[in-house]
Amino acid sequence: MIPIIMRRKTSPILLLVILCLLVTLSCNNKSNTSNDTSAFILPEAPANFFGKPGEYLDWQSASLLNIARSILSKYPPQVEEPQERQMAMVLLDAVFHDEGAPQRSSVQNFHHQQILSVLKEIENTKVSEGVKIWKLYDMGVIMRTKTVTIAFDITRGHSSGSDSFALPDEMINRIATQCDALFISHFHGDHADEMVAETFLEMGKPVITPPDIWKEKEIYNSLTHLERKAHEIQKLRLNNKELDLEVVVYPGHQGADIPNNVVLVVTPEQYTVCHTGDQSLEEDFSWIDEVPEHHKVDVLIPNCWTTNPLRTAQGFNPKIIIPAHENELGHSIDHREAYALNYSRWDVPFHKIIMTWGESFHQI
């Protein structure tokens, strides 16, 4: 019997997605053993939720996240996505587009558990070829090759408006321990976290930012400010590895007035990853259009809401695109970009990978 988990008025499309997922899982689970950890489990609930709408929404959120997690574990990030994975991403959108999402314990637990899975994987992963990408909250990304591990825009998640949603300091310490450097694109709180930056610096690892971040604070003189110059390779010393990383810091902007570093990192193995932060100024296409004339890009990590996805993709000409910035919970609902929108906005003639928090992809 398929459990019905929706008891309030629900979008017909969302209900159809949920029922399709439940049918699929129900059929799959008939052949699963009792040790199959990917099988979903609905949280315990009373016979009804009469007079308890808040408790119902908490239960619904936990139920949908359990279903989504079970599907995502069965179908990891891939270029040719099965329909089940796309349905699971839509379920995540439904949960994260609840106004109260960051205050719900189920969402907080999902965030912590997903990042913990990233940590465990990073701590136990050696990359012998290619580049492996882990996606964290918002535009937080970690990349690893055989010789280096680089972090971009890592935050605890206080921008969500919920201290309980944010990661504990102990997790940040473990993340910093695994990385060789941290790049911060711009000063907004969903991209720049002073505590995270301090943790990297205390471990002797460089933190590279635009020149306007934390200018009036003691941390400022410890930050690294590379020149913002299109196409020009600069050397960044990784003291813990005693080697130099090649970096291009493109002079990007969010809007007209906010400096936003668009960072292109070339690893010693000559794999190239470009993280755009919140790049959005139309005039900057003057250098975006020219990137392929100077550098190859193996992995492009753009903000999902970029003003011109097709031109952005053609400008960087990457082997693969991994959009980011979806479902930042501190944003209003109309600006809390849905994973589902990636399938239409990024309908460009390039390979792309749609990922949520705590997932990874290995580009060979």
Secondary structure as GFF3:
##gff-version 3
##sequence-region A 1 364
A	DSSP	alpha_helix	12	29	.	.	.	ID=ss1
A	DSSP	alpha_helix	53	74	.	.	.	ID=ss2
A	DSSP	alpha_helix	83	96	.	.	.	ID=ss3
A	DSSP	three_ten_helix	101	103	.	.	.	ID=ss4
A	DSSP	alpha_helix	105	123	.	.	.	ID=ss5
A	DSSP	beta_strand	131	135	.	.	.	ID=ss6
A	DSSP	beta_strand	141	144	.	.	.	ID=ss7
A	DSSP	beta_strand	149	152	.	.	.	ID=ss8
A	DSSP	three_ten_helix	158	160	.	.	.	ID=ss9
A	DSSP	alpha_helix	169	178	.	.	.	ID=ss10
A	DSSP	beta_strand	181	183	.	.	.	ID=ss11
A	DSSP	alpha_helix	194	202	.	.	.	ID=ss12
A	DSSP	beta_strand	207	208	.	.	.	ID=ss13
A	DSSP	three_ten_helix	218	222	.	.	.	ID=ss14
A	DSSP	beta_strand	234	238	.	.	.	ID=ss15
A	DSSP	beta_strand	243	254	.	.	.	ID=ss16
A	DSSP	beta_strand	258	266	.	.	.	ID=ss17
A	DSSP	beta_strand	272	275	.	.	.	ID=ss18
A	DSSP	three_ten_helix	282	284	.	.	.	ID=ss19
A	DSSP	alpha_helix	285	288	.	.	.	ID=ss20
A	DSSP	alpha_helix	291	294	.	.	.	ID=ss21
A	DSSP	beta_strand	297	301	.	.	.	ID=ss22
A	DSSP	alpha_helix	309	316	.	.	.	ID=ss23
A	DSSP	beta_strand	318	321	.	.	.	ID=ss24
A	DSSP	three_ten_helix	333	335	.	.	.	ID=ss25
A	DSSP	alpha_helix	339	345	.	.	.	ID=ss26
A	DSSP	beta_strand	351	352	.	.	.	ID=ss27
A	DSSP	beta_strand	359	363	.	.	.	ID=ss28
###
